[in-house]
Amino acid sequence: MNLENKIAVVTGGTKGIGRAIAESLLKAGAAVFICARDKSELKRALEQLSALGKVDGEVCDVRSEAQVKMMLKECERIFGGADILINNAGIGIIGKTVEEMSAEEFEQTLQTNLFGVFYCCHHAIPMLKRRGGGYIINISSLAGQNAHPRMAAYNASKFGLNGFTEALMQEVRADRIKVTAICPGSVNTYFGGDQPSGDKAWQIQPEDIAEVVIDLLNMNARALPSKIEMRPANPPKK
């Protein structure tokens, strides 16, 4: 896919993985529409990203189908449609057992990491079809295939996301829409209450994932890597 003048939607695009993906897409010549829940973070990100190319955005909580629908309509109004959807928005409640976790926390995790992806795909697929096809990339996790204690909600959401992504891939590839899940391991971001730091330079960096996104988008139309697993190349010895 030639990214020049393509239109990409990136959820959770103000920081971390989403921000790195948005930056890489802009540098490649795409117009980028980002969304996030925090209005001030969105405004700051848009101001900074505007130096790289055509960018706009909307406040959106992907747990709300109505907000997702409005966000995508705004993207279509401003840029004329969408060719690429990057489902990156996600939350992780790490460190609580099932007994300790509240029902609200469990529901919020699945609503964001799984239902939110469904809402975005459900309303974006017609937009991609109208432009002759496109690409959907879901940012999943190795936690979607490797379960861990005190991560039950996050595991459940990502196991579900991996299954959803594979089924969707089979549904829409005849419509010239590619679908890929990227499943990283340890990433050096603020996710789950973590803090980026030089001590964690061994971890995958957000720009590493952004590089994979660009590589996927540039791949020959006949090839479809439906799932990409990413791990730190040299983690500390245990």
MDAnalysis code that builds the backbone (N, CA, C; Angstrom):
import MDAnalysis as mda
import numpy as np

u = mda.Universe.empty(714, n_residues=238, atom_resindex=np.repeat(np.arange(238), 3), trajectory=True)
u.add_TopologyAttr("name", ["N", "CA", "C"] * 238)
u.add_TopologyAttr("resid", np.arange(1, 239))
u.add_TopologyAttr("resname", ["MET", "ASN", "LEU", "GLU", "ASN", "LYS", "ILE", "ALA", "VAL", "VAL", "THR", "GLY", "GLY", "THR", "LYS", "GLY", "ILE", "GLY", "ARG", "ALA", "ILE", "ALA", "GLU", "SER", "LEU", "LEU", "LYS", "ALA", "GLY", "ALA", "ALA", "VAL", "PHE", "ILE", "CYS", "ALA", "ARG", "ASP", "LYS", "SER", "GLU", "LEU", "LYS", "ARG", "ALA", "LEU", "GLU", "GLN", "LEU", "SER", "ALA", "LEU", "GLY", "LYS", "VAL", "ASP", "GLY", "GLU", "VAL", "CYS", "ASP", "VAL", "ARG", "SER", "GLU", "ALA", "GLN", "VAL", "LYS", "MET", "MET", "LEU", "LYS", "GLU", "CYS", "GLU", "ARG", "ILE", "PHE", "GLY", "GLY", "ALA", "ASP", "ILE", "LEU", "ILE", "ASN", "ASN", "ALA", "GLY", "ILE", "GLY", "ILE", "ILE", "GLY", "LYS", "THR", "VAL", "GLU", "GLU", "MET", "SER", "ALA", "GLU", "GLU", "PHE", "GLU", "GLN", "THR", "LEU", "GLN", "THR", "ASN", "LEU", "PHE", "GLY", "VAL", "PHE", "TYR", "CYS", "CYS", "HIS", "HIS", "ALA", "ILE", "PRO", "MET", "LEU", "LYS", "ARG", "ARG", "GLY", "GLY", "GLY", "TYR", "ILE", "ILE", "ASN", "ILE", "SER", "SER", "LEU", "ALA", "GLY", "GLN", "ASN", "ALA", "HIS", "PRO", "ARG", "MET", "ALA", "ALA", "TYR", "ASN", "ALA", "SER", "LYS", "PHE", "GLY", "LEU", "ASN", "GLY", "PHE", "THR", "GLU", "ALA", "LEU", "MET", "GLN", "GLU", "VAL", "ARG", "ALA", "ASP", "ARG", "ILE", "LYS", "VAL", "THR", "ALA", "ILE", "CYS", "PRO", "GLY", "SER", "VAL", "ASN", "THR", "TYR", "PHE", "GLY", "GLY", "ASP", "GLN", "PRO", "SER", "GLY", "ASP", "LYS", "ALA", "TRP", "GLN", "ILE", "GLN", "PRO", "GLU", "ASP", "ILE", "ALA", "GLU", "VAL", "VAL", "ILE", "ASP", "LEU", "LEU", "ASN", "MET", "ASN", "ALA", "ARG", "ALA", "LEU", "PRO", "SER", "LYS", "ILE", "GLU", "MET", "ARG", "PRO", "ALA", "ASN", "PRO", "PRO", "LYS", "LYS"])
u.atoms.positions = np.array([
    [0.841, -1.193, 0.000],
    [0.000, 0.000, 0.000],
    [0.879, 1.246, 0.000],
    [0.675, 2.093, -0.978],
    [1.355, 3.383, -0.970],
    [0.671, 4.277, 0.051],
    [1.389, 4.672, 1.097],
    [0.774, 5.407, 2.195],
    [0.565, 6.884, 1.908],
    [1.139, 7.388, 0.831],
    [0.960, 8.790, 0.477],
    [-0.532, 9.080, 0.262],
    [-1.061, 10.009, 1.058],
    [-2.460, 10.448, 0.977],
    [-3.475, 9.398, 1.440],
    [-3.029, 8.300, 2.026],
    [-3.963, 7.390, 2.665],
    [-4.429, 7.994, 3.989],
    [-5.559, 7.506, 4.487],
    [-6.153, 8.055, 5.711],
    [-6.183, 6.959, 6.764],
    [-5.577, 7.244, 7.911],
    [-5.473, 6.249, 8.980],
    [-6.136, 6.755, 10.249],
    [-6.868, 5.880, 10.913],
    [-7.446, 6.154, 12.228],
    [-6.646, 5.375, 13.259],
    [-6.189, 6.057, 14.307],
    [-5.410, 5.413, 15.369],
    [-6.097, 5.692, 16.698],
    [-6.627, 4.667, 17.346],
    [-7.238, 4.868, 18.657],
    [-6.143, 4.845, 19.723],
    [-6.362, 5.617, 20.784],
    [-5.330, 5.727, 21.810],
    [-4.049, 6.296, 21.230],
    [-4.174, 7.364, 20.437],
    [-3.046, 7.845, 19.664],
    [-2.240, 8.969, 20.281],
    [-2.447, 9.262, 21.566],
    [-1.752, 10.414, 22.154],
    [-0.429, 10.065, 22.812],
    [-0.204, 8.799, 23.129],
    [1.039, 8.421, 23.808],
    [1.356, 6.958, 23.546],
    [2.550, 6.561, 23.957],
    [2.942, 5.156, 23.877],
    [2.926, 4.608, 22.457],
    [2.410, 3.405, 22.307],
    [2.407, 2.715, 21.020],
    [1.608, 3.488, 19.986],
    [0.422, 3.963, 20.373],
    [-0.430, 4.684, 19.431],
    [0.225, 5.945, 18.908],
    [0.904, 6.669, 19.812],
    [1.587, 7.898, 19.400],
    [2.712, 7.585, 18.406],
    [3.494, 6.542, 18.691],
    [4.587, 6.165, 17.792],
    [4.052, 5.753, 16.422],
    [2.931, 5.047, 16.401],
    [2.329, 4.638, 15.128],
    [1.850, 5.862, 14.358],
    [1.177, 6.787, 15.054],
    [0.699, 8.008, 14.396],
    [1.856, 8.784, 13.779],
    [2.950, 8.919, 14.511],
    [4.117, 9.645, 14.000],
    [4.678, 8.972, 12.742],
    [4.792, 7.652, 12.779],
    [5.352, 6.932, 11.637],
    [4.446, 7.039, 10.408],
    [3.147, 6.985, 10.613],
    [2.210, 7.117, 9.500],
    [2.292, 8.504, 8.876],
    [2.379, 9.523, 9.716],
    [2.498, 10.891, 9.201],
    [3.785, 11.064, 8.406],
    [4.884, 10.527, 8.921],
    [6.168, 10.636, 8.215],
    [6.131, 9.904, 6.877],
    [5.270, 8.865, 6.787],
    [5.150, 8.111, 5.540],
    [4.195, 8.772, 4.548],
    [3.572, 9.887, 4.952],
    [2.718, 10.632, 4.037],
    [1.234, 10.437, 4.210],
    [0.809, 9.638, 5.192],
    [-0.614, 9.431, 5.435],
    [-1.204, 10.588, 6.235],
    [-2.501, 10.821, 6.058],
    [-3.246, 11.687, 6.960],
    [-3.707, 10.832, 8.126],
    [-3.634, 11.362, 9.334],
    [-3.894, 10.553, 10.527],
    [-4.957, 11.224, 11.388],
    [-5.918, 10.423, 11.821],
    [-6.972, 10.874, 12.733],
    [-6.832, 10.062, 14.017],
    [-6.540, 10.743, 15.123],
    [-6.337, 10.048, 16.389],
    [-7.500, 10.317, 17.333],
    [-7.658, 9.446, 18.303],
    [-8.644, 9.693, 19.349],
    [-8.078, 9.253, 20.688],
    [-8.627, 9.835, 21.748],
    [-8.240, 9.492, 23.115],
    [-9.339, 9.995, 24.039],
    [-9.318, 9.524, 25.274],
    [-10.355, 9.936, 26.222],
    [-10.091, 11.294, 26.838],
    [-8.815, 11.654, 26.983],
    [-8.443, 12.885, 27.683],
    [-8.326, 14.049, 26.698],
    [-9.153, 15.073, 26.888],
    [-9.199, 16.202, 25.962],
    [-7.887, 16.973, 25.926],
    [-7.283, 17.213, 27.094],
    [-6.042, 17.990, 27.138],
    [-4.892, 17.220, 26.496],
    [-4.823, 15.900, 26.734],
    [-3.783, 15.087, 26.094],
    [-3.960, 15.076, 24.579],
    [-5.216, 15.010, 24.138],
    [-5.484, 15.007, 22.699],
    [-5.043, 16.322, 22.071],
    [-5.384, 17.425, 22.708],
    [-5.008, 18.741, 22.181],
    [-3.494, 18.879, 22.079],
    [-2.778, 18.453, 23.132],
    [-1.327, 18.544, 23.142],
    [-0.712, 17.668, 22.049],
    [-1.221, 16.471, 21.898],
    [-0.690, 15.555, 20.880],
    [-0.920, 16.108, 19.478],
    [-2.098, 16.672, 19.231],
    [-2.397, 17.219, 17.913],
    [-1.473, 18.389, 17.580],
    [-1.202, 19.218, 18.572],
    [-0.297, 20.349, 18.355],
    [1.101, 19.865, 17.991],
    [1.561, 18.825, 18.661],
    [2.906, 18.308, 18.405],
    [2.983, 17.541, 17.087],
    [1.945, 16.770, 16.788],
    [1.958, 15.956, 15.578],
    [1.745, 16.780, 14.311],
    [1.149, 17.952, 14.447],
    [0.833, 18.767, 13.272],
    [2.078, 19.167, 12.492],
    [3.223, 19.157, 13.149],
    [4.474, 19.489, 12.453],
    [4.880, 18.398, 11.468],
    [4.292, 17.217, 11.594],
    [4.692, 16.081, 10.763],
    [3.797, 15.876, 9.541],
    [2.589, 16.474, 9.561],
    [1.696, 16.255, 8.435],
    [0.253, 16.535, 8.789],
    [-0.654, 15.985, 7.972],
    [-2.089, 16.200, 8.160],
    [-2.600, 15.331, 9.310],
    [-3.069, 15.978, 10.354],
    [-3.546, 15.239, 11.516],
    [-4.727, 15.960, 12.134],
    [-5.668, 15.191, 12.616],
    [-6.805, 15.731, 13.359],
    [-7.217, 14.672, 14.364],
    [-8.228, 14.979, 15.164],
    [-8.618, 14.012, 16.180],
    [-9.898, 14.378, 16.873],
    [-10.331, 13.489, 17.743],
    [-11.598, 13.649, 18.446],
    [-11.496, 12.943, 19.799],
    [-12.099, 13.544, 20.805],
    [-12.215, 12.865, 22.095],
    [-13.172, 11.691, 21.933],
    [-12.754, 10.519, 22.361],
    [-13.590, 9.332, 22.189],
    [-13.204, 8.271, 23.202],
    [-14.185, 7.752, 23.891],
    [-14.021, 6.573, 24.739],
    [-14.531, 5.391, 23.937],
    [-13.652, 4.493, 23.538],
    [-14.042, 3.399, 22.650],
    [-15.024, 2.435, 23.306],
    [-15.225, 2.556, 24.621],
    [-16.238, 1.717, 25.281],
    [-17.645, 2.130, 24.888],
    [-17.792, 3.310, 24.301],
    [-19.098, 3.830, 23.890],
    [-19.254, 3.690, 22.388],
    [-20.193, 2.865, 21.953],
    [-20.415, 2.723, 20.517],
    [-20.824, 4.047, 19.890],
    [-21.633, 4.821, 20.606],
    [-22.077, 6.105, 20.072],
    [-20.895, 7.036, 19.834],
    [-19.948, 7.068, 20.783],
    [-18.783, 7.923, 20.613],
    [-17.891, 7.440, 19.474],
    [-17.739, 6.133, 19.342],
    [-16.945, 5.581, 18.233],
    [-17.566, 5.973, 16.896],
    [-18.877, 5.835, 16.805],
    [-19.573, 6.171, 15.559],
    [-19.386, 7.649, 15.214],
    [-19.497, 8.515, 16.208],
    [-19.313, 9.949, 15.998],
    [-17.873, 10.269, 15.606],
    [-16.915, 9.604, 16.238],
    [-15.510, 9.832, 15.940],
    [-15.196, 9.488, 14.491],
    [-15.684, 8.345, 14.021],
    [-15.415, 7.936, 12.644],
    [-16.135, 8.829, 11.645],
    [-17.318, 9.290, 11.999],
    [-18.021, 10.232, 11.123],
    [-17.245, 11.535, 10.999],
    [-16.636, 11.969, 12.100],
    [-15.836, 13.186, 12.074],
    [-14.606, 12.998, 11.193],
    [-13.985, 11.828, 11.273],
    [-12.850, 11.528, 10.401],
    [-13.277, 11.584, 8.942],
    [-14.425, 11.014, 8.649],
    [-14.921, 11.016, 7.269],
    [-15.246, 12.432, 6.808],
    [-15.787, 13.237, 7.690],
    [-16.105, 14.620, 7.337],
    [-14.844, 15.421, 7.026],
    [-13.800, 15.220, 7.825],
    [-12.573, 16.017, 7.673],
    [-11.695, 15.497, 6.542],
    [-11.498, 14.182, 6.486],
    [-10.538, 13.616, 5.540],
    [-11.182, 12.873, 4.368],
    [-12.481, 12.604, 4.454],
    [-13.158, 11.956, 3.340],
    [-13.289, 10.458, 3.431],
    [-12.893, 9.870, 4.550],
    [-13.024, 8.424, 4.704],
    [-11.895, 7.857, 5.528],
    [-11.631, 6.566, 5.328],
    [-10.528, 5.900, 6.022],
    [-10.070, 4.710, 5.202],
    [-8.761, 4.506, 5.195],
    [-8.160, 3.350, 4.526],
    [-7.532, 2.381, 5.517],
    [-7.187, 2.894, 6.697],
    [-6.440, 2.118, 7.692],
    [-7.058, 2.359, 9.058],
    [-7.246, 1.293, 9.819],
    [-7.717, 1.391, 11.204],
    [-6.719, 0.685, 12.099],
    [-6.167, 1.432, 13.056],
    [-5.257, 0.853, 14.045],
    [-5.979, 0.864, 15.391],
    [-6.407, -0.306, 15.840],
    [-7.072, -0.430, 17.136],
    [-6.010, -0.616, 18.215],
    [-5.643, 0.491, 18.846],
    [-4.565, 0.470, 19.833],
    [-5.043, 0.752, 21.249],
    [-6.146, 1.482, 21.404],
    [-6.617, 1.857, 22.739],
    [-6.810, 0.620, 23.606],
    [-6.281, 0.665, 24.816],
    [-6.414, -0.487, 25.702],
    [-6.065, -0.127, 27.126],
    [-6.562, -0.914, 28.060],
    [-6.228, -0.751, 29.467],
    [-5.819, -2.112, 30.036],
    [-5.072, -2.056, 31.124],
    [-4.664, -3.293, 31.777],
    [-4.654, -3.130, 33.279],
    [-5.463, -3.911, 33.958],
    [-5.460, -3.930, 35.423],
    [-4.630, -5.137, 35.827],
    [-3.391, -4.861, 36.218],
    [-2.414, -5.920, 36.479],
    [-2.151, -5.992, 37.985],
    [-2.063, -7.197, 38.515],
    [-1.676, -7.366, 39.911],
    [-2.794, -7.742, 40.855],
    [-4.021, -7.846, 40.332],
    [-5.149, -8.232, 41.180],
    [-5.602, -9.639, 40.839],
    [-5.897, -10.407, 41.878],
    [-6.480, -11.723, 41.660],
    [-7.938, -11.557, 41.254],
    [-8.535, -12.624, 40.767],
    [-9.960, -12.601, 40.428],
    [-10.781, -12.249, 41.661],
    [-10.371, -12.750, 42.805],
    [-11.095, -12.455, 44.044],
    [-11.010, -10.972, 44.395],
    [-9.858, -10.356, 44.156],
    [-9.650, -8.948, 44.515],
    [-10.261, -7.977, 43.509],
    [-10.353, -8.385, 42.264],
    [-10.827, -7.486, 41.209],
    [-12.328, -7.279, 41.317],
    [-12.756, -6.049, 41.078],
    [-14.189, -5.759, 41.096],
    [-14.806, -6.136, 39.759],
    [-16.107, -6.348, 39.766],
    [-16.822, -6.639, 38.525],
    [-16.706, -5.462, 37.563],
    [-16.691, -4.247, 38.096],
    [-16.561, -3.051, 37.262],
    [-15.208, -3.031, 36.547],
    [-14.137, -3.385, 37.252],
    [-12.806, -3.404, 36.637],
    [-12.720, -4.455, 35.534],
    [-13.319, -5.615, 35.791],
    [-13.317, -6.669, 34.780],
    [-14.086, -6.211, 33.542],
    [-15.238, -5.606, 33.776],
    [-16.074, -5.148, 32.661],
    [-15.378, -4.043, 31.871],
    [-14.753, -3.096, 32.557],
    [-14.054, -2.007, 31.874],
    [-12.942, -2.524, 30.973],
    [-12.239, -3.549, 31.443],
    [-11.144, -4.112, 30.655],
    [-11.670, -4.731, 29.368],
    [-12.716, -5.541, 29.477],
    [-13.270, -6.155, 28.271],
    [-13.960, -5.136, 27.375],
    [-14.611, -4.147, 27.974],
    [-15.275, -3.128, 27.169],
    [-14.256, -2.350, 26.330],
    [-13.110, -2.041, 26.919],
    [-12.096, -1.274, 26.193],
    [-11.347, -2.139, 25.197],
    [-10.827, -3.256, 25.644],
    [-9.897, -4.050, 24.837],
    [-10.571, -4.944, 23.807],
    [-11.857, -5.235, 23.989],
    [-12.536, -6.148, 23.073],
    [-13.762, -5.500, 22.436],
    [-14.689, -5.013, 23.257],
    [-15.882, -4.375, 22.706],
    [-15.499, -3.127, 21.908],
    [-14.527, -2.357, 22.418],
    [-14.104, -1.161, 21.714],
    [-13.571, -1.468, 20.330],
    [-12.826, -2.560, 20.204],
    [-12.310, -2.973, 18.898],
    [-13.462, -3.364, 17.989],
    [-14.436, -4.084, 18.531],
    [-15.610, -4.449, 17.729],
    [-16.324, -3.210, 17.215],
    [-16.576, -2.236, 18.104],
    [-17.279, -1.028, 17.677],
    [-16.529, -0.333, 16.549],
    [-15.212, -0.194, 16.709],
    [-14.409, 0.488, 15.684],
    [-14.445, -0.271, 14.361],
    [-14.265, -1.582, 14.407],
    [-14.299, -2.380, 13.184],
    [-15.685, -2.342, 12.535],
    [-16.720, -2.506, 13.350],
    [-18.096, -2.553, 12.852],
    [-18.433, -1.306, 12.043],
    [-18.021, -0.147, 12.543],
    [-18.376, 1.111, 11.882],
    [-17.335, 1.558, 10.858],
    [-16.106, 1.045, 10.939],
    [-15.073, 1.449, 9.976],
    [-15.075, 0.592, 8.722],
    [-15.481, -0.665, 8.817],
    [-15.422, -1.556, 7.656],
    [-16.193, -0.987, 6.458],
    [-17.411, -0.459, 6.628],
    [-18.081, 0.144, 5.461],
    [-17.287, 1.303, 4.856],
    [-16.589, 2.067, 5.701],
    [-15.769, 3.168, 5.201],
    [-14.618, 2.639, 4.350],
    [-13.966, 1.582, 4.822],
    [-12.875, 0.975, 4.054],
    [-13.390, 0.397, 2.738],
    [-14.544, -0.245, 2.779],
    [-15.113, -0.838, 1.566],
    [-15.401, 0.236, 0.521],
    [-15.897, 1.378, 0.963],
    [-16.220, 2.455, 0.029],
    [-14.987, 2.978, -0.694],
    [-13.809, 2.777, -0.083],
    [-12.566, 3.248, -0.707],
    [-11.792, 2.096, -1.357],
    [-12.464, 0.953, -1.509],
    [-11.882, -0.147, -2.268],
    [-11.060, -1.129, -1.469],
    [-11.117, -1.039, -0.141],
    [-10.362, -1.954, 0.707],
    [-9.502, -1.188, 1.686],
    [-8.594, -1.892, 2.358],
    [-7.742, -1.227, 3.337],
    [-7.086, -2.211, 4.278],
    [-6.787, -1.735, 5.488],
    [-6.064, -2.571, 6.452],
    [-6.547, -2.249, 7.859],
    [-6.810, -3.294, 8.631],
    [-7.130, -3.175, 10.059],
    [-6.033, -3.881, 10.838],
    [-5.416, -3.159, 11.761],
    [-4.383, -3.746, 12.610],
    [-4.813, -3.602, 14.059],
    [-4.938, -4.726, 14.740],
    [-5.319, -4.739, 16.152],
    [-4.082, -4.983, 17.014],
    [-3.818, -4.059, 17.932],
    [-2.686, -4.221, 18.835],
    [-3.127, -5.118, 19.990],
    [-2.691, -6.347, 19.943],
    [-3.042, -7.327, 20.966],
    [-1.854, -7.485, 21.916],
    [-1.553, -8.705, 22.295],
    [-0.496, -8.955, 23.281],
    [-0.185, -10.449, 23.318],
    [1.042, -10.771, 23.724],
    [1.350, -12.179, 24.000],
    [0.512, -12.706, 25.156],
    [-0.047, -11.779, 25.952],
    [-0.974, -12.189, 27.014],
    [-2.280, -12.707, 26.443],
    [-2.455, -12.617, 25.141],
    [-3.613, -13.200, 24.489],
    [-3.431, -14.658, 24.127],
    [-2.279, -15.214, 24.477],
    [-2.062, -16.641, 24.261],
    [-1.307, -17.298, 25.413],
    [-0.783, -16.482, 26.320],
    [-0.088, -16.988, 27.502],
    [-0.737, -16.406, 28.751],
    [-1.440, -17.228, 29.503],
    [-2.149, -16.736, 30.692],
    [-1.194, -16.570, 31.864],
    [-1.481, -15.590, 32.718],
    [-0.666, -15.309, 33.890],
    [-1.569, -15.017, 35.087],
    [-1.163, -15.432, 36.279],
    [-1.947, -15.070, 37.459],
    [-1.942, -13.562, 37.658],
    [-2.995, -13.055, 38.260],
    [-3.189, -11.624, 38.519],
    [-3.288, -10.798, 37.235],
    [-3.671, -11.467, 36.154],
    [-3.899, -10.775, 34.879],
    [-5.140, -11.329, 34.183],
    [-6.067, -11.887, 34.944],
    [-7.169, -12.642, 34.340],
    [-8.010, -11.791, 33.395],
    [-8.336, -10.564, 33.797],
    [-9.173, -9.716, 32.942],
    [-8.436, -9.360, 31.657],
    [-7.169, -8.982, 31.794],
    [-6.385, -8.619, 30.618],
    [-6.201, -9.828, 29.711],
    [-5.865, -10.988, 30.301],
    [-5.757, -12.211, 29.517],
    [-7.054, -12.490, 28.761],
    [-8.171, -12.407, 29.456],
    [-9.460, -12.706, 28.824],
    [-9.721, -11.775, 27.647],
    [-9.410, -10.495, 27.836],
    [-9.676, -9.523, 26.766],
    [-8.793, -9.784, 25.549],
    [-7.537, -10.133, 25.771],
    [-6.622, -10.326, 24.649],
    [-6.780, -11.701, 24.001],
    [-7.114, -12.734, 24.793],
    [-7.465, -14.020, 24.186],
    [-8.662, -13.812, 23.252],
    [-9.657, -13.066, 23.732],
    [-10.831, -12.774, 22.913],
    [-10.481, -11.971, 21.680],
    [-9.601, -10.985, 21.846],
    [-9.217, -10.144, 20.716],
    [-8.511, -10.950, 19.634],
    [-7.652, -11.880, 20.025],
    [-6.963, -12.702, 19.032],
    [-7.945, -13.556, 18.235],
    [-8.923, -14.136, 18.911],
    [-9.930, -14.920, 18.199],
    [-10.787, -14.058, 17.301],
    [-11.172, -12.899, 17.802],
    [-11.960, -11.951, 17.009],
    [-11.201, -11.535, 15.755],
    [-9.918, -11.235, 15.920],
    [-9.107, -10.764, 14.796],
    [-8.980, -11.832, 13.717],
    [-8.767, -13.068, 14.138],
    [-8.622, -14.143, 13.150],
    [-9.924, -14.363, 12.385],
    [-11.062, -14.332, 13.093],
    [-12.347, -14.503, 12.415],
    [-12.614, -13.349, 11.449],
    [-12.331, -12.124, 11.897],
    [-12.545, -10.954, 11.044],
    [-11.670, -11.022, 9.801],
    [-10.427, -11.439, 9.979],
    [-9.516, -11.557, 8.836],
    [-10.125, -12.430, 7.751],
    [-10.727, -13.554, 8.157],
    [-11.316, -14.467, 7.183],
    [-12.584, -13.885, 6.560],
    [-13.293, -13.045, 7.292],
    [-14.528, -12.459, 6.779],
    [-14.292, -11.419, 5.695],
    [-13.280, -10.573, 5.850],
    [-13.185, -9.375, 5.004],
    [-12.055, -9.412, 3.976],
    [-11.251, -10.453, 3.947],
    [-10.142, -10.429, 2.987],
    [-10.639, -10.462, 1.547],
    [-11.829, -11.041, 1.310],
    [-12.396, -11.013, -0.049],
    [-12.807, -9.603, -0.454],
    [-12.944, -8.719, 0.522],
    [-13.263, -7.309, 0.252],
    [-12.005, -6.451, 0.141],
    [-10.866, -7.101, 0.003],
    [-9.573, -6.424, -0.120],
    [-9.215, -5.650, 1.151],
    [-9.679, -6.165, 2.270],
    [-9.316, -5.603, 3.577],
    [-8.455, -6.626, 4.300],
    [-7.231, -6.250, 4.606],
    [-6.342, -7.110, 5.375],
    [-6.565, -6.867, 6.869],
    [-6.368, -7.902, 7.673],
    [-6.492, -7.792, 9.128],
    [-5.330, -8.536, 9.777],
    [-4.644, -7.853, 10.686],
    [-3.502, -8.449, 11.384],
    [-3.568, -8.116, 12.863],
    [-3.205, -9.070, 13.694],
    [-3.000, -8.825, 15.122],
    [-1.500, -8.748, 15.384],
    [-1.072, -7.685, 16.045],
    [0.309, -7.580, 16.509],
    [0.320, -7.890, 17.997],
    [1.115, -8.872, 18.391],
    [1.120, -9.360, 19.772],
    [2.493, -9.135, 20.401],
    [2.713, -7.975, 21.006],
    [4.015, -7.733, 21.646],
    [4.074, -8.297, 23.056],
    [5.296, -8.515, 23.514],
    [5.515, -8.857, 24.913],
    [5.762, -7.588, 25.698],
    [6.835, -7.509, 26.458],
    [7.113, -6.355, 27.314],
    [7.442, -5.127, 26.474],
    [6.651, -4.057, 26.677],
    [6.859, -2.805, 25.955],
    [7.120, -1.696, 26.969],
    [8.075, -0.848, 26.679],
    [8.493, 0.217, 27.596],
    [7.575, 1.430, 27.459],
    [6.394, 1.382, 28.115],
    [5.423, 2.472, 28.079],
    [4.848, 2.683, 29.478],
    [3.839, 3.562, 29.565],
    [3.139, 3.815, 30.822],
    [2.030, 2.796, 31.080],
    [1.860, 1.838, 30.184],
    [0.727, 0.921, 30.260],
    [0.727, 0.126, 31.563],
    [-0.477, -0.045, 32.122],
    [-0.634, -0.840, 33.335],
    [0.059, -0.256, 34.554],
    [0.284, 1.078, 34.547],
    [0.957, 1.716, 35.671],
    [2.463, 1.653, 35.611],
    [3.005, 1.141, 34.496],
    [4.460, 1.066, 34.346],
    [5.020, 2.454, 34.021],
    [6.330, 2.585, 34.033],
    [7.001, 3.844, 33.722],
    [8.123, 3.585, 32.728],
    [8.149, 4.330, 31.600],
    [9.289, 4.205, 30.689],
    [10.570, 4.654, 31.378],
    [11.648, 3.942, 31.159],
    [12.912, 4.320, 31.776],
    [14.067, 3.683, 31.029],
    [15.253, 4.272, 31.213],
    [16.448, 3.724, 30.592],
    [16.784, 2.340, 31.102],
    [16.371, 2.036, 32.333],
    [16.630, 0.715, 32.900],
    [15.894, -0.379, 32.136],
    [14.868, 0.032, 31.381],
    [14.067, -0.944, 30.642],
    [14.315, -0.836, 29.141],
    [15.496, -0.384, 28.792],
    [15.837, -0.247, 27.368],
    [15.838, -1.591, 26.653],
    [15.921, -2.682, 27.409],
    [15.894, -4.015, 26.804],
    [14.499, -4.376, 26.295],
    [13.478, -3.674, 26.791],
    [12.115, -3.971, 26.372],
    [11.853, -3.480, 24.948],
    [10.803, -4.010, 24.345],
    [10.342, -3.484, 23.066],
    [9.967, -2.018, 23.251],
    [10.332, -1.179, 22.307],
    [9.986, 0.231, 22.344],
    [8.783, 0.492, 21.435],
    [7.986, 1.526, 21.733],
    [6.825, 1.829, 20.884],
    [7.185, 1.971, 19.411],
    [8.350, 2.575, 19.133],
    [8.740, 2.770, 17.733],
    [9.039, 1.443, 17.039],
    [9.375, 0.406, 17.796],
    [9.578, -0.915, 17.190],
    [8.261, -1.451, 16.631],
    [7.188, -1.247, 17.388],
    [5.867, -1.695, 16.934],
    [5.401, -0.852, 15.759],
    [5.680, 0.456, 15.815],
    [5.325, 1.325, 14.697],
    [6.033, 0.892, 13.422],
    [7.273, 0.451, 13.543],
    [8.026, -0.019, 12.375],
    [7.353, -1.236, 11.759],
    [6.856, -2.143, 12.607],
    [6.159, -3.330, 12.100],
    [4.874, -2.924, 11.382],
    [4.162, -1.947, 11.929],
    [2.936, -1.461, 11.287],
    [3.230, -0.952, 9.883],
    [4.263, -0.132, 9.742],
    [4.614, 0.392, 8.421],
    [5.026, -0.730, 7.479],
    [5.784, -1.691, 7.987],
    [6.193, -2.832, 7.156],
    [4.980, -3.614, 6.658],
    [4.008, -3.841, 7.527],
    [2.794, -4.554, 7.126],
    [2.041, -3.797, 6.040],
    [1.902, -2.490, 6.229],
    [1.159, -1.684, 5.269],
    [1.853, -1.629, 3.913],
    [3.171, -1.743, 3.917],
    [3.941, -1.689, 2.673],
    [4.100, -3.047, 2.006],
    [3.606, -4.102, 2.646],
    [3.785, -5.447, 2.096],
    [2.969, -5.622, 0.814],
    [3.449, -6.473, -0.069],
    [2.745, -6.758, -1.312],
    [1.305, -7.184, -1.028],
    [0.383, -6.742, -1.857],
    [-1.047, -6.998, -1.644],
    [-1.377, -8.479, -1.575],
    [-0.547, -9.328, -2.172],
    [-0.868, -10.761, -2.184],
    [-0.549, -11.460, -0.865],
    [0.224, -10.803, 0.017],
    [0.687, -11.449, 1.248],
    [-0.023, -10.865, 2.464],
    [-0.367, -11.741, 3.406],
    [-1.071, -11.305, 4.617],
    [-0.529, -12.038, 5.841],
    [0.344, -11.415, 6.619],
    [0.722, -11.983, 7.914],
    [-0.414, -11.705, 8.912],
    [-1.161, -12.729, 9.263],
    [-2.363, -12.498, 10.060],
    [-2.077, -12.282, 11.543],
    [-0.914, -12.717, 12.015],
    [-0.533, -12.467, 13.414],
    [0.976, -12.318, 13.513],
    [1.408, -11.281, 14.196],
    [2.830, -11.023, 14.406],
    [3.111, -11.084, 15.907],
    [4.039, -11.942, 16.309],
    [4.480, -11.993, 17.698],
    [5.793, -11.235, 17.839],
    [5.887, -10.416, 18.889],
    [7.110, -9.635, 19.132],
    [7.575, -9.847, 20.561],
    [8.862, -10.100, 20.704],
    [9.458, -10.302, 22.023],
    [10.738, -9.481, 22.142],
    [11.109, -9.102, 23.356],
    [12.436, -8.493, 23.517],
    [13.512, -9.467, 23.052],
    [14.491, -8.953, 22.310],
    [15.534, -9.820, 21.755],
    [16.514, -10.297, 22.817],
    [16.713, -9.483, 23.863],
    [17.731, -9.825, 24.859],
    [17.261, -9.448, 26.257],
    [16.255, -10.154, 26.797],
    [15.760, -9.834, 28.138],
    [16.780, -10.221, 29.205],
    [16.696, -9.614, 30.365],
    [17.622, -9.976, 31.458],
    [17.491, -11.442, 31.823],
    [18.603, -12.055, 32.175],
    [18.561, -13.459, 32.604],
    [17.909, -13.556, 33.973],
    [17.069, -14.565, 34.118],
    [16.393, -14.752, 35.421],
    [17.256, -15.602, 36.354],
])
